[in-house]
């Protein structure tokens, strides 16, 4: 297939077209003689668009009250430990038990999520003896969860996250409100 000279080099055609016509033909951005890109007038509606991550409504992890953090921890612990019921029985399990079925990697993932719960407890002001007990629960759940079949059954029955949030709630209930 032979190319004509017009297909190879057409300097005058690009200068006579308007920038929006050149973009519509798939030629990319139009550059002026100083090397700056000429803005496309059809994109004028996006000039005022910006994302503000400093605003608490834009950041799901920013500036939450104590009650909101506790509610988030409760919801996460229930999702991890008791979200589903085995049909025909009264046995509850969560995604901790499901993800834990993946050898080693699943247990590492669920342990990391459980450690985030402990980190949130520290952010809420939990003392060292509470966080130490929470870490012991997470460690026991993580280490025993590594055992292939018995560890998965243990993940379903032990419910470390629900225990940790319950322990944190009991401690927070004893603290005076400021």
Secondary structure, 3 states (H helix, E strand, C coil): CCCCHHHHCCHHHHHHCCHHHHHHCCCCCEECCCCCEECCHHHHHHCCCCCCCCCCCCCCCCCCCHHHHHHHHHHHHHHHHCCEECCCCCCEECHHHHHCCCCCHHHHHHHHHHHHHHHHHHHCCCCHHHHHHHHHHHHHHHHHHCCCCHHHHHHHHHCHHHHHHHHHHHHHHHCCCC
